Amino acid sequence: MLRIAAWCLAAGLLLWLLDRLALQAERRGWIYYRKKRARPGSVGNALLAAHALLEPRVEALVEARAEAAPEAEESGEPAEDPKTEAPEPRGGEV
């Protein structure tokens, strides 16, 4: 029983040290760990890219968003909403 407690204590200490190390790396700007979050639309863009695999016509929307993002970062202006630029589905597709 004492051996199990020692292993649990050692594992807890190791996890705490790894946490401290990751926080130090975040302070130096090497990684994002606790304080900084991803941009709000990043999860939606990832899901849309996965959806493009199932429906090829969604691929144009993914490409439009990818092209709009770097332009907005360079100019300092918010990106235009590419939802309005999505192509219409072709006549026979559903």
C-alpha positions in Angstrom: 0.0 0.0 0.0 2.9 2.4 0.8 4.4 1.6 -2.6 1.2 2.7 -4.4 1.0 5.9 -2.4 4.6 6.7 -3.3 3.9 6.1 -7.0 0.9 8.4 -6.9 2.8 11.1 -5.1 5.7 10.8 -7.6 3.2 11.0 -10.6 1.5 14.0 -9.0 4.8 15.8 -8.5 5.8 15.0 -12.1 2.6 16.4 -13.4 3.0 19.6 -11.3 6.6 20.0 -12.6 5.4 19.6 -16.2 2.7 22.2 -15.6 5.3 24.7 -14.2 7.5 24.0 -17.2 4.7 24.6 -19.6 3.7 27.9 -17.9 7.3 29.1 -18.1 7.4 28.2 -21.8 4.2 30.1 -22.3 5.6 33.2 -20.5 8.6 33.1 -23.0 6.2 32.9 -25.9 7.2 29.4 -27.0 3.8 27.8 -26.7 0.1 28.6 -25.9 -0.9 26.7 -22.8 -3.4 28.3 -20.5 -3.7 32.0 -21.0 -4.1 32.4 -24.7 -7.0 31.1 -26.6 -7.6 30.3 -30.3 -9.5 32.7 -32.4 -13.3 32.3 -32.1 -13.8 31.0 -35.6 -11.0 28.5 -35.7 -13.1 25.6 -34.5 -15.9 26.4 -37.0 -13.4 26.6 -39.9 -11.9 23.2 -38.9 -15.4 21.6 -38.9 -16.2 23.2 -42.2 -13.0 21.8 -43.7 -13.9 18.3 -42.5 -17.4 18.8 -44.0 -15.8 19.7 -47.3 -14.6 16.1 -47.5 -18.1 14.9 -47.5 -19.6 17.5 -49.7 -17.3 18.8 -52.4 -19.3 22.0 -53.1 -18.5 23.2 -49.6 -14.8 23.3 -50.7 -15.3 26.7 -52.4 -16.4 28.2 -49.1 -13.4 26.8 -47.3 -11.1 28.3 -49.9 -12.9 31.6 -49.7 -12.4 31.8 -46.0 -8.7 30.8 -46.3 -8.1 33.5 -48.8 -9.9 36.2 -46.8 -8.1 35.5 -43.5 -4.5 36.5 -44.6 -5.7 39.6 -46.4 -7.5 40.8 -43.3 -4.5 40.2 -41.1 -2.2 42.2 -43.4 -4.6 45.2 -43.8 -5.7 45.3 -40.2 -9.4 45.2 -41.3 -11.9 42.5 -40.3 -12.3 39.8 -42.9 -15.3 39.9 -45.1 -17.9 37.2 -44.5 -17.3 34.6 -47.3 -20.7 33.1 -46.7 -22.2 35.6 -49.1 -19.6 34.6 -51.7 -20.4 30.8 -51.7 -21.4 29.5 -55.1 -24.9 28.4 -55.8 -25.5 24.6 -56.1 -25.9 23.4 -59.6 -29.3 22.5 -61.0 -29.2 18.7 -60.5 -27.3 18.5 -57.2 -29.1 18.2 -53.8 
